Amino acid sequence: MIAILLRPCRAVLLASAAILAAASCPGAAAETYPNHPIRIEVPYAAGGGVDLVARVVAKGLTQSLGQSVIVENKPGGATNVAAEVVARANPDGYTLFIASIANAVNPSLYKSLPFDIEKDFAPISLMADIPNILVVNPSIPAKSVAELIALLKKNPGKYTFASAGVASSTRLSGELFKSMTGTDILHVPYRGGSLAAVDLLSGRVSMYFAAMPSVLGYVRAGKLRALAVTSLQRSGSEPQYPTLDESGLKGFNETSWIGLMSPAGTPPAVIEKLHRAVVAVLKAPEVQAVLRDQGAEVIGSNPGEFADFLHQSIVDTARLVETAHIQPE
């Protein structure tokens, strides 16, 4: 009887020893990683530009890593809800976060965040950069940026612009447009780009500086009218649309970037394995074709480059928040 009882105890001790060995040897943990599904938290509703890129990459990672990579949409709190979940998650590489420019803006908007985007996260890769595109409901009688500005100046406070969230690049683009044109447009925030696009289609809002993947289908179908892109260069997939810089707003440059992060403390070997897998996915011709067709510029940086980019983005957006008098809503 004693021998029978000792067998499960010995099994438990052996299992515990294996866990301790893996914890004390991050390289060993990386060798077996991943051995169960990975979850990617997307801080926006499904269907928006950030979500579309996340799902393309998740599909590729599922194939290359041999484990399911599940996208979970967790909108709310200007991306802070999902970010806090990941910041507090076990740093083992199984809970990841899709970061965007909102995470560079939030430190300037919210003074008491429960996490630090630079200290509490480990960068994996800056995956893509996406120009926003200024689109209007077809009922708006403006066929160019100049005509839109003239219309807005004649009707201060009458028109509205949607955004994918209070700290999103879509909101920053709208605020920068207001500041540079001296126009009065009411900001209407949503919990994701797909929700903003739906209300623009119905005419509930007038215009939207949208991440290109979330609205290109509607533009190509003639359901929305595109006037210009927010990057300094024309879009490779839609070169027929001028930039706002070309349209008279010199220096206008506001885009949406998308990166992948893990909780701080994730073993470096796991970070490196994820980084190699992400870059391989982004280099796949079929993935590049899908993303570029949606207006995205594929990047695939290394963790150090992403960390430097994130820091500079925080500095740059702080200036815009101050000069445009952007406030949380």
Secondary structure, DSSP 8 states (H G I E B T S, - for coil): -HHHHHHHHHHHHHHHHHHHHHHH-HHHHHHH--SS-EEEEESS-TTSHHHHHHHHHHHHHHHHHSS-EEEEE---GGGHHHHHHHHTS-SSSSEEEEEETHHHHHHHH-TT-SS-TTTSEEEEEEEEEEEEEEEE-TTS--SSHHHHHHHHHHSTTT-EEEESSTTSHHHHHHHHHHHHHT---EEEE-SSHHHHHHHHHHTSSSEEEEEHHHHHHHHHTTSSEEEEESSSS--SS-TTS-BTTTTT-TT---EEEEEEEEETT--HHHHHHHHHHHHHHHHSHHHHHHHHHTT-EE----HHHHHHHHHHHHHHHHHHHHHTT----
